[in-house]
Amino acid sequence: MATDILSTIIEVEQQIHERLAAEQRSAGEMLERLRTELQHENEREADALAASMERSVATARSKAEGQAAAMVRQATARAEHLAGLDDGVLERYLQKYLAGIVARGSP
């Protein structure tokens, strides 16, 4: 009878060790799956952030190019306006400008 009880205890202990080993393998597999899933999710998020940054840069570049083009148009229009001025208008403007300089320079 004592031998039967001892055999049963050893058998139960062996089953416990087998179950524990199986649970450890299962937990290890689950952790590896989670690690892989998190790595893939991290890669997807990094790709999404990179795409978002590229869109932001493209938007900023487009806006800056639009502003630069507007400035060039304004400068061109101003230059064309000034180039089209009559010599008499330019001469009168220059005389007024020089008169102001002379007036400030006199004590």
A tleap script that builds the chain and sets N, CA, C and O, in Angstrom:
source leaprc.protein.ff14SB
mol = sequence {
  NMET ALA THR ASP ILE LEU SER THR ILE ILE
  GLU VAL GLU GLN GLN ILE HIE GLU ARG LEU
  ALA ALA GLU GLN ARG SER ALA GLY GLU MET
  LEU GLU ARG LEU ARG THR GLU LEU GLN HIE
  GLU ASN GLU ARG GLU ALA ASP ALA LEU ALA
  ALA SER MET GLU ARG SER VAL ALA THR ALA
  ARG SER LYS ALA GLU GLY GLN ALA ALA ALA
  MET VAL ARG GLN ALA THR ALA ARG ALA GLU
  HIE LEU ALA GLY LEU ASP ASP GLY VAL LEU
  GLU ARG TYR LEU GLN LYS TYR LEU ALA GLY
  ILE VAL ALA ARG GLY SER CPRO
}
set mol.1.N position { 0.808 -1.195 0.000 }
set mol.1.CA position { 0.000 0.000 0.000 }
set mol.1.C position { 0.854 1.263 0.000 }
set mol.1.O position { 0.560 2.206 -0.735 }
set mol.2.N position { 1.892 1.293 0.803 }
set mol.2.CA position { 2.792 2.430 0.857 }
set mol.2.C position { 3.481 2.602 -0.495 }
set mol.2.O position { 3.742 3.721 -0.936 }
set mol.3.N position { 3.771 1.467 -1.148 }
set mol.3.CA position { 4.398 1.526 -2.451 }
set mol.3.C position { 3.438 2.116 -3.467 }
set mol.3.O position { 3.854 2.886 -4.332 }
set mol.4.N position { 2.165 1.773 -3.378 }
set mol.4.CA position { 1.163 2.340 -4.289 }
set mol.4.C position { 1.024 3.843 -4.090 }
set mol.4.O position { 0.916 4.599 -5.056 }
set mol.5.N position { 1.027 4.269 -2.837 }
set mol.5.CA position { 0.895 5.702 -2.553 }
set mol.5.C position { 2.130 6.433 -3.067 }
set mol.5.O position { 2.014 7.497 -3.675 }
set mol.6.N position { 3.312 5.867 -2.826 }
set mol.6.CA position { 4.540 6.475 -3.286 }
set mol.6.C position { 4.570 6.539 -4.815 }
set mol.6.O position { 4.989 7.546 -5.387 }
set mol.7.N position { 4.135 5.484 -5.466 }
set mol.7.CA position { 4.073 5.471 -6.936 }
set mol.7.C position { 3.100 6.514 -7.441 }
set mol.7.O position { 3.372 7.190 -8.434 }
set mol.8.N position { 1.975 6.652 -6.774 }
set mol.8.CA position { 0.979 7.647 -7.170 }
set mol.8.C position { 1.535 9.051 -6.999 }
set mol.8.O position { 1.343 9.910 -7.860 }
set mol.9.N position { 2.228 9.286 -5.883 }
set mol.9.CA position { 2.810 10.604 -5.630 }
set mol.9.C position { 3.857 10.927 -6.701 }
set mol.9.O position { 3.893 12.043 -7.218 }
set mol.10.N position { 4.698 9.959 -7.030 }
set mol.10.CA position { 5.729 10.176 -8.055 }
set mol.10.C position { 5.067 10.421 -9.405 }
set mol.10.O position { 5.510 11.284 -10.164 }
set mol.11.N position { 4.017 9.677 -9.711 }
set mol.11.CA position { 3.302 9.854 -10.975 }
set mol.11.C position { 2.651 11.235 -11.046 }
set mol.11.O position { 2.710 11.897 -12.082 }
set mol.12.N position { 2.033 11.669 -9.948 }
set mol.12.CA position { 1.392 12.986 -9.906 }
set mol.12.C position { 2.456 14.075 -10.025 }
set mol.12.O position { 2.255 15.070 -10.721 }
set mol.13.N position { 3.584 13.885 -9.346 }
set mol.13.CA position { 4.667 14.865 -9.423 }
set mol.13.C position { 5.203 14.953 -10.851 }
set mol.13.O position { 5.494 16.047 -11.336 }
set mol.14.N position { 5.334 13.835 -11.512 }
set mol.14.CA position { 5.800 13.813 -12.889 }
set mol.14.C position { 4.793 14.526 -13.799 }
set mol.14.O position { 5.194 15.264 -14.699 }
set mol.15.N position { 3.505 14.315 -13.576 }
set mol.15.CA position { 2.467 15.000 -14.365 }
set mol.15.C position { 2.538 16.512 -14.138 }
set mol.15.O position { 2.386 17.301 -15.071 }
set mol.16.N position { 2.771 16.897 -12.889 }
set mol.16.CA position { 2.883 18.323 -12.571 }
set mol.16.C position { 4.065 18.933 -13.312 }
set mol.16.O position { 3.947 20.019 -13.880 }
set mol.17.N position { 5.208 18.244 -13.313 }
set mol.17.CA position { 6.394 18.738 -14.033 }
set mol.17.C position { 6.120 18.836 -15.531 }
set mol.17.O position { 6.526 19.805 -16.173 }
set mol.18.N position { 5.439 17.845 -16.086 }
set mol.18.CA position { 5.117 17.869 -17.519 }
set mol.18.C position { 4.178 19.032 -17.848 }
set mol.18.O position { 4.354 19.727 -18.849 }
set mol.19.N position { 3.176 19.227 -16.982 }
set mol.19.CA position { 2.241 20.342 -17.203 }
set mol.19.C position { 2.960 21.680 -17.090 }
set mol.19.O position { 2.724 22.597 -17.877 }
set mol.20.N position { 3.843 21.776 -16.098 }
set mol.20.CA position { 4.600 23.007 -15.908 }
set mol.20.C position { 5.483 23.279 -17.132 }
set mol.20.O position { 5.548 24.416 -17.601 }
set mol.21.N position { 6.144 22.279 -17.638 }
set mol.21.CA position { 6.981 22.433 -18.830 }
set mol.21.C position { 6.127 22.829 -20.035 }
set mol.21.O position { 6.525 23.677 -20.833 }
set mol.22.N position { 4.948 22.210 -20.161 }
set mol.22.CA position { 4.047 22.550 -21.270 }
set mol.22.C position { 3.572 23.995 -21.147 }
set mol.22.O position { 3.498 24.704 -22.150 }
set mol.23.N position { 3.253 24.433 -19.950 }
set mol.23.CA position { 2.813 25.815 -19.727 }
set mol.23.C position { 3.948 26.789 -20.018 }
set mol.23.O position { 3.714 27.862 -20.574 }
set mol.24.N position { 5.159 26.433 -19.652 }
set mol.24.CA position { 6.303 27.293 -19.934 }
set mol.24.C position { 6.532 27.405 -21.441 }
set mol.24.O position { 6.818 28.489 -21.948 }
set mol.25.N position { 6.407 26.281 -22.158 }
set mol.25.CA position { 6.545 26.334 -23.618 }
set mol.25.C position { 5.443 27.196 -24.222 }
set mol.25.O position { 5.692 28.014 -25.108 }
set mol.26.N position { 4.227 27.002 -23.732 }
set mol.26.CA position { 3.085 27.777 -24.242 }
set mol.26.C position { 3.282 29.266 -23.970 }
set mol.26.O position { 3.031 30.098 -24.842 }
set mol.27.N position { 3.729 29.599 -22.771 }
set mol.27.CA position { 3.964 31.005 -22.427 }
set mol.27.C position { 5.090 31.576 -23.297 }
set mol.27.O position { 4.997 32.718 -23.748 }
set mol.28.N position { 6.125 30.817 -23.532 }
set mol.28.CA position { 7.222 31.277 -24.388 }
set mol.28.C position { 6.759 31.527 -25.816 }
set mol.28.O position { 7.143 32.518 -26.437 }
set mol.29.N position { 5.930 30.623 -26.334 }
set mol.29.CA position { 5.393 30.783 -27.690 }
set mol.29.C position { 4.501 32.021 -27.765 }
set mol.29.O position { 4.555 32.785 -28.729 }
set mol.30.N position { 3.682 32.203 -26.732 }
set mol.30.CA position { 2.799 33.366 -26.706 }
set mol.30.C position { 3.612 34.652 -26.657 }
set mol.30.O position { 3.296 35.612 -27.360 }
set mol.31.N position { 4.649 34.681 -25.838 }
set mol.31.CA position { 5.504 35.867 -25.766 }
set mol.31.C position { 6.174 36.142 -27.100 }
set mol.31.O position { 6.286 37.299 -27.505 }
set mol.32.N position { 6.622 35.104 -27.791 }
set mol.32.CA position { 7.258 35.289 -29.092 }
set mol.32.C position { 6.260 35.832 -30.114 }
set mol.32.O position { 6.604 36.703 -30.913 }
set mol.33.N position { 5.022 35.323 -30.095 }
set mol.33.CA position { 3.986 35.845 -30.999 }
set mol.33.C position { 3.713 37.315 -30.706 }
set mol.33.O position { 3.617 38.128 -31.625 }
set mol.34.N position { 3.589 37.654 -29.425 }
set mol.34.CA position { 3.341 39.049 -29.051 }
set mol.34.C position { 4.502 39.942 -29.465 }
set mol.34.O position { 4.293 41.054 -29.948 }
set mol.35.N position { 5.722 39.456 -29.276 }
set mol.35.CA position { 6.907 40.231 -29.660 }
set mol.35.C position { 6.888 40.495 -31.170 }
set mol.35.O position { 7.162 41.606 -31.623 }
set mol.36.N position { 6.564 39.467 -31.926 }
set mol.36.CA position { 6.511 39.611 -33.390 }
set mol.36.C position { 5.408 40.577 -33.801 }
set mol.36.O position { 5.621 41.442 -34.651 }
set mol.37.N position { 4.226 40.432 -33.197 }
set mol.37.CA position { 3.108 41.337 -33.507 }
set mol.37.C position { 3.471 42.789 -33.181 }
set mol.37.O position { 3.190 43.695 -33.966 }
set mol.38.N position { 4.094 43.001 -32.026 }
set mol.38.CA position { 4.485 44.355 -31.641 }
set mol.38.C position { 5.550 44.915 -32.578 }
set mol.38.O position { 5.535 46.105 -32.892 }
set mol.39.N position { 6.460 44.077 -33.022 }
set mol.39.CA position { 7.479 44.534 -33.958 }
set mol.39.C position { 6.824 44.949 -35.278 }
set mol.39.O position { 7.169 45.988 -35.842 }
set mol.40.N position { 5.883 44.142 -35.769 }
set mol.40.CA position { 5.186 44.492 -37.016 }
set mol.40.C position { 4.369 45.773 -36.842 }
set mol.40.O position { 4.342 46.627 -37.729 }
set mol.41.N position { 3.713 45.894 -35.706 }
set mol.41.CA position { 2.929 47.108 -35.443 }
set mol.41.C position { 3.845 48.333 -35.389 }
set mol.41.O position { 3.503 49.394 -35.910 }
set mol.42.N position { 4.992 48.181 -34.764 }
set mol.42.CA position { 5.963 49.270 -34.689 }
set mol.42.C position { 6.440 49.661 -36.089 }
set mol.42.O position { 6.571 50.847 -36.393 }
set mol.43.N position { 6.696 48.680 -36.930 }
set mol.43.CA position { 7.128 48.956 -38.303 }
set mol.43.C position { 6.030 49.679 -39.082 }
set mol.43.O position { 6.308 50.621 -39.823 }
set mol.44.N position { 4.780 49.235 -38.913 }
set mol.44.CA position { 3.658 49.900 -39.594 }
set mol.44.C position { 3.524 51.341 -39.135 }
set mol.44.O position { 3.302 52.239 -39.947 }
set mol.45.N position { 3.658 51.563 -37.836 }
set mol.45.CA position { 3.555 52.919 -37.290 }
set mol.45.C position { 4.697 53.796 -37.803 }
set mol.45.O position { 4.487 54.962 -38.135 }
set mol.46.N position { 5.895 53.236 -37.867 }
set mol.46.CA position { 7.044 53.992 -38.392 }
set mol.46.C position { 6.802 54.356 -39.861 }
set mol.46.O position { 7.103 55.472 -40.282 }
set mol.47.N position { 6.264 53.422 -40.630 }
set mol.47.CA position { 5.954 53.700 -42.042 }
set mol.47.C position { 4.903 54.801 -42.160 }
set mol.47.O position { 5.014 55.692 -43.003 }
set mol.48.N position { 3.876 54.729 -41.300 }
set mol.48.CA position { 2.816 55.746 -41.333 }
set mol.48.C position { 3.378 57.121 -40.967 }
set mol.48.O position { 3.021 58.125 -41.583 }
set mol.49.N position { 4.256 57.162 -39.966 }
set mol.49.CA position { 4.866 58.439 -39.574 }
set mol.49.C position { 5.758 58.995 -40.682 }
set mol.49.O position { 5.768 60.200 -40.933 }
set mol.50.N position { 6.501 58.117 -41.340 }
set mol.50.CA position { 7.359 58.561 -42.439 }
set mol.50.C position { 6.521 59.119 -43.584 }
set mol.50.O position { 6.867 60.142 -44.176 }
set mol.51.N position { 5.418 58.440 -43.892 }
set mol.51.CA position { 4.536 58.923 -44.963 }
set mol.51.C position { 3.918 60.265 -44.583 }
set mol.51.O position { 3.805 61.159 -45.421 }
set mol.52.N position { 3.520 60.403 -43.328 }
set mol.52.CA position { 2.944 61.660 -42.856 }
set mol.52.C position { 3.967 62.786 -42.949 }
set mol.52.O position { 3.633 63.902 -43.348 }
set mol.53.N position { 5.203 62.495 -42.584 }
set mol.53.CA position { 6.250 63.500 -42.658 }
set mol.53.C position { 6.494 63.900 -44.117 }
set mol.53.O position { 6.670 65.081 -44.418 }
set mol.54.N position { 6.504 62.924 -45.009 }
set mol.54.CA position { 6.708 63.234 -46.426 }
set mol.54.C position { 5.584 64.128 -46.952 }
set mol.54.O position { 5.829 65.065 -47.712 }
set mol.55.N position { 4.350 63.829 -46.539 }
set mol.55.CA position { 3.223 64.673 -46.964 }
set mol.55.C position { 3.367 66.083 -46.411 }
set mol.55.O position { 3.106 67.057 -47.117 }
set mol.56.N position { 3.781 66.197 -45.156 }
set mol.56.CA position { 3.957 67.523 -44.543 }
set mol.56.C position { 5.045 68.315 -45.243 }
set mol.56.O position { 4.889 69.509 -45.501 }
set mol.57.N position { 6.143 67.650 -45.549 }
set mol.57.CA position { 7.237 68.325 -46.257 }
set mol.57.C position { 6.783 68.764 -47.637 }
set mol.57.O position { 7.090 69.875 -48.069 }
set mol.58.N position { 6.049 67.895 -48.337 }
set mol.58.CA position { 5.555 68.242 -49.677 }
set mol.58.C position { 4.596 69.424 -49.612 }
set mol.58.O position { 4.638 70.309 -50.467 }
set mol.59.N position { 3.734 69.440 -48.604 }
set mol.59.CA position { 2.787 70.543 -48.438 }
set mol.59.C position { 3.532 71.848 -48.155 }
set mol.59.O position { 3.229 72.888 -48.740 }
set mol.60.N position { 4.514 71.777 -47.246 }
set mol.60.CA position { 5.296 72.973 -46.910 }
set mol.60.C position { 6.080 73.464 -48.128 }
set mol.60.O position { 6.167 74.667 -48.373 }
set mol.61.N position { 6.650 72.524 -48.888 }
set mol.61.CA position { 7.412 72.907 -50.076 }
set mol.61.C position { 6.500 73.587 -51.089 }
set mol.61.O position { 6.857 74.611 -51.672 }
set mol.62.N position { 5.323 73.009 -51.292 }
set mol.62.CA position { 4.367 73.575 -52.246 }
set mol.62.C position { 3.946 74.980 -51.823 }
set mol.62.O position { 3.859 75.886 -52.651 }
set mol.63.N position { 3.687 75.153 -50.532 }
set mol.63.CA position { 3.292 76.466 -50.023 }
set mol.63.C position { 4.418 77.478 -50.214 }
set mol.63.O position { 4.182 78.608 -50.641 }
set mol.64.N position { 5.652 77.061 -49.894 }
set mol.64.CA position { 6.802 77.959 -50.037 }
set mol.64.C position { 7.025 78.318 -51.507 }
set mol.64.O position { 7.340 79.462 -51.834 }
set mol.65.N position { 6.861 77.333 -52.383 }
set mol.65.CA position { 7.026 77.614 -53.815 }
set mol.65.C position { 5.959 78.589 -54.302 }
set mol.65.O position { 6.243 79.475 -55.108 }
set mol.66.N position { 4.726 78.424 -53.808 }
set mol.66.CA position { 3.650 79.349 -54.171 }
set mol.66.C position { 3.941 80.765 -53.704 }
set mol.66.O position { 3.734 81.732 -54.438 }
set mol.67.N position { 4.424 80.874 -52.473 }
set mol.67.CA position { 4.762 82.198 -51.937 }
set mol.67.C position { 5.922 82.819 -52.713 }
set mol.67.O position { 5.905 84.012 -53.013 }
set mol.68.N position { 6.922 82.011 -53.033 }
set mol.68.CA position { 8.061 82.520 -53.796 }
set mol.68.C position { 7.613 82.974 -55.183 }
set mol.68.O position { 8.056 84.013 -55.673 }
set mol.69.N position { 6.741 82.201 -55.808 }
set mol.69.CA position { 6.245 82.573 -57.136 }
set mol.69.C position { 5.467 83.887 -57.071 }
set mol.69.O position { 5.587 84.721 -57.968 }
set mol.70.N position { 4.675 84.074 -56.019 }
set mol.70.CA position { 3.917 85.316 -55.858 }
set mol.70.C position { 4.869 86.498 -55.677 }
set mol.70.O position { 4.648 87.576 -56.229 }
set mol.71.N position { 5.932 86.281 -54.895 }
set mol.71.CA position { 6.901 87.360 -54.679 }
set mol.71.C position { 7.605 87.714 -55.990 }
set mol.71.O position { 7.844 88.888 -56.273 }
set mol.72.N position { 7.933 86.705 -56.780 }
set mol.72.CA position { 8.590 86.955 -58.071 }
set mol.72.C position { 7.645 87.723 -58.992 }
set mol.72.O position { 8.060 88.652 -59.683 }
set mol.73.N position { 6.371 87.328 -58.996 }
set mol.73.CA position { 5.391 88.045 -59.834 }
set mol.73.C position { 5.274 89.506 -59.416 }
set mol.73.O position { 5.230 90.397 -60.264 }
set mol.74.N position { 5.223 89.753 -58.097 }
set mol.74.CA position { 5.120 91.128 -57.606 }
set mol.74.C position { 6.374 91.928 -57.979 }
set mol.74.O position { 6.276 93.073 -58.421 }
set mol.75.N position { 7.532 91.329 -57.803 }
set mol.75.CA position { 8.782 92.035 -58.129 }
set mol.75.C position { 8.865 92.307 -59.629 }
set mol.75.O position { 9.313 93.374 -60.050 }
set mol.76.N position { 8.434 91.342 -60.425 }
set mol.76.CA position { 8.452 91.532 -61.878 }
set mol.76.C position { 7.504 92.652 -62.281 }
set mol.76.O position { 7.845 93.500 -63.105 }
set mol.77.N position { 6.315 92.648 -61.693 }
set mol.77.CA position { 5.348 93.703 -62.013 }
set mol.77.C position { 5.890 95.066 -61.600 }
set mol.77.O position { 5.748 96.043 -62.336 }
set mol.78.N position { 6.507 95.135 -60.433 }
set mol.78.CA position { 7.072 96.405 -59.954 }
set mol.78.C position { 8.212 96.862 -60.874 }
set mol.78.O position { 8.316 98.042 -61.211 }
set mol.79.N position { 9.058 95.912 -61.271 }
set mol.79.CA position { 10.169 96.254 -62.165 }
set mol.79.C position { 9.644 96.722 -63.516 }
set mol.79.O position { 10.171 97.674 -64.092 }
set mol.80.N position { 8.610 96.057 -64.023 }
set mol.80.CA position { 8.026 96.475 -65.299 }
set mol.80.C position { 7.406 97.864 -65.184 }
set mol.80.O position { 7.512 98.683 -66.097 }
set mol.81.N position { 6.762 98.113 -64.052 }
set mol.81.CA position { 6.168 99.434 -63.811 }
set mol.81.C position { 7.255 100.505 -63.795 }
set mol.81.O position { 7.129 101.545 -64.440 }
set mol.82.N position { 8.319 100.234 -63.050 }
set mol.82.CA position { 9.403 101.213 -62.959 }
set mol.82.C position { 10.108 101.389 -64.308 }
set mol.82.O position { 10.513 102.496 -64.661 }
set mol.83.N position { 10.248 100.309 -65.045 }
set mol.83.CA position { 10.902 100.405 -66.357 }
set mol.83.C position { 10.049 101.212 -67.334 }
set mol.83.O position { 10.574 101.824 -68.264 }
set mol.84.N position { 8.752 101.210 -67.127 }
set mol.84.CA position { 7.863 101.932 -68.025 }
set mol.84.C position { 7.670 103.385 -67.677 }
set mol.84.O position { 6.980 104.105 -68.397 }
set mol.85.N position { 8.266 103.836 -66.584 }
set mol.85.CA position { 8.104 105.236 -66.200 }
set mol.85.C position { 8.816 106.159 -67.187 }
set mol.85.O position { 9.882 105.844 -67.717 }
set mol.86.N position { 8.210 107.259 -67.400 }
set mol.86.CA position { 8.746 108.308 -68.275 }
set mol.86.C position { 9.988 108.911 -67.636 }
set mol.86.O position { 10.056 109.036 -66.413 }
set mol.87.N position { 10.961 109.282 -68.441 }
set mol.87.CA position { 12.185 109.901 -67.922 }
set mol.87.C position { 11.878 111.170 -67.142 }
set mol.87.O position { 12.567 111.469 -66.167 }
set mol.88.N position { 10.875 111.914 -67.540 }
set mol.88.CA position { 10.500 113.141 -66.838 }
set mol.88.C position { 10.031 112.828 -65.426 }
set mol.88.O position { 10.375 113.545 -64.487 }
set mol.89.N position { 9.244 111.759 -65.264 }
set mol.89.CA position { 8.769 111.361 -63.927 }
set mol.89.C position { 9.957 110.974 -63.063 }
set mol.89.O position { 10.046 111.376 -61.903 }
set mol.90.N position { 10.866 110.197 -63.629 }
set mol.90.CA position { 12.047 109.781 -62.879 }
set mol.90.C position { 12.899 110.983 -62.488 }
set mol.90.O position { 13.421 111.045 -61.375 }
set mol.91.N position { 13.039 111.939 -63.408 }
set mol.91.CA position { 13.842 113.131 -63.136 }
set mol.91.C position { 13.222 113.943 -62.006 }
set mol.91.O position { 13.936 114.411 -61.119 }
set mol.92.N position { 11.891 114.117 -62.027 }
set mol.92.CA position { 11.220 114.874 -60.954 }
set mol.92.C position { 11.378 114.155 -59.608 }
set mol.92.O position { 11.605 114.798 -58.583 }
set mol.93.N position { 11.260 112.847 -59.612 }
set mol.93.CA position { 11.421 112.078 -58.371 }
set mol.93.C position { 12.851 112.234 -57.845 }
set mol.93.O position { 13.059 112.429 -56.648 }
set mol.94.N position { 13.815 112.148 -58.731 }
set mol.94.CA position { 15.213 112.279 -58.353 }
set mol.94.C position { 15.499 113.678 -57.799 }
set mol.94.O position { 16.248 113.813 -56.831 }
set mol.95.N position { 14.923 114.707 -58.392 }
set mol.95.CA position { 15.120 116.074 -57.910 }
set mol.95.C position { 14.544 116.237 -56.506 }
set mol.95.O position { 15.156 116.873 -55.648 }
set mol.96.N position { 13.350 115.653 -56.274 }
set mol.96.CA position { 12.745 115.733 -54.935 }
set mol.96.C position { 13.616 114.999 -53.914 }
set mol.96.O position { 13.807 115.465 -52.791 }
set mol.97.N position { 14.121 113.877 -54.316 }
set mol.97.CA position { 14.942 113.068 -53.426 }
set mol.97.C position { 16.243 113.801 -53.092 }
set mol.97.O position { 16.657 113.855 -51.934 }
set mol.98.N position { 16.872 114.356 -54.111 }
set mol.98.CA position { 18.122 115.080 -53.895 }
set mol.98.C position { 17.888 116.364 -53.084 }
set mol.98.O position { 18.727 116.741 -52.266 }
set mol.99.N position { 16.775 117.019 -53.304 }
set mol.99.CA position { 16.465 118.234 -52.539 }
set mol.99.C position { 16.317 117.880 -51.066 }
set mol.99.O position { 16.751 118.640 -50.201 }
set mol.100.N position { 15.721 116.758 -50.779 }
set mol.100.CA position { 15.585 116.324 -49.383 }
set mol.100.C position { 16.934 116.032 -48.752 }
set mol.100.O position { 17.158 116.353 -47.585 }
set mol.101.N position { 17.823 115.435 -49.505 }
set mol.101.CA position { 19.165 115.144 -48.989 }
set mol.101.C position { 19.924 116.443 -48.729 }
set mol.101.O position { 20.558 116.604 -47.687 }
set mol.102.N position { 19.854 117.363 -49.680 }
set mol.102.CA position { 20.552 118.644 -49.540 }
set mol.102.C position { 19.993 119.409 -48.352 }
set mol.102.O position { 20.763 119.996 -47.590 }
set mol.103.N position { 18.690 119.422 -48.172 }
set mol.103.CA position { 18.062 120.150 -47.066 }
set mol.103.C position { 18.510 119.582 -45.719 }
set mol.103.O position { 18.756 120.343 -44.784 }
set mol.104.N position { 18.615 118.311 -45.612 }
set mol.104.CA position { 19.054 117.685 -44.333 }
set mol.104.C position { 20.533 117.917 -44.099 }
set mol.104.O position { 20.975 117.988 -42.952 }
set mol.105.N position { 21.305 118.034 -45.167 }
set mol.105.CA position { 22.760 118.202 -45.025 }
set mol.105.C position { 23.161 119.630 -44.709 }
set mol.105.O position { 24.291 119.850 -44.274 }
set mol.106.N position { 22.295 120.608 -44.905 }
set mol.106.CA position { 22.650 122.007 -44.639 }
set mol.106.C position { 22.470 122.314 -43.167 }
set mol.106.O position { 21.482 121.910 -42.555 }
set mol.107.N position { 23.463 123.054 -42.583 }
set mol.107.CA position { 23.320 123.417 -41.155 }
set mol.107.C position { 22.366 124.550 -40.937 }
set mol.107.O position { 22.146 124.961 -39.798 }
savepdb mol mol.pdb
quit
